[in-house]
Amino acid sequence: MKIEGTIVAMITPFTPDDEVDEDGLRENINYLIENGVDGLLIAGTTGESATITHEEQRRMIDLLVEEVDGRVTTIAGAGSNSTKEALGLVKHADAAGADAALVITPYYNRPQPHGLLEHYKILSDAAEIPMIIYNVPSRTGTDIDVDTVLKLAEEDNIIGLKEASPDLDKVSQLMKKLIERGLDKEFVILSGNDNLTLPMIPLGARGVISVVANVDPARMSRMVNEALSGDFESAMKTHYELYDLMKGLFIETNPVPAKEALNMMGKPAGHVRPPLGQLKEENRAKLRRILEDLSLL
């Protein structure tokens, strides 16, 4: 299994009756694979993990593994601010045959560094599935520090970090210490911010878990592949082609703009679940112009 390249943080499509649109989910999976992505993440933050039930989450993990059928890497969102709940999701992802589990740092309760260490070690000891730490302090109120990540990188089945902090110096600090300890080949750093993916790759990141790739999977995959191959001139050009979309998809809270963009494009998406609201009309007009400029409409 190779965790690198463009991994899509998939949206969760809903039917008008507010059920998970399983047919739409299958359609999106195949659309993304056909457009060159390297992996798919289901039931993450972009998939509205905060408002899908654990029953829905487990079913979506099963569906992802079944529909992908080994064509790309499958990653299951399996985090919680309760270690007990996260453990249940991680074990389900393992049993379902997902390639890896993405486990967010517990949110709201803001565990101390030693609490985070214990949280991830409990999960690591109880399941064999490879796990990726997800650090997104803007959502969780917790920023996992470099020393804690390094301790976790020594665990056999903790294989990477999705870093969604904007602190690029932290990436440098972490990569330097991974190299010094001989862990840089085994432990992967992935960008958690589309707009920082290009600068993160020469620092040692091996790809991105991307929101933008829901909407423009071919171009996002191209940019990442160009950067990973060392063709930074081409990658920079593609980055700036995508830059307005990278910003536009965060004009309001993610995944509100991403789902609206997909609805405009005729792809399965549907509404966002409350307490998120639909995109404001003035922002819908801005997003439409961006999509038109990229010939996505």
Disulfide bonds with the S-S distance in Angstrom:
none
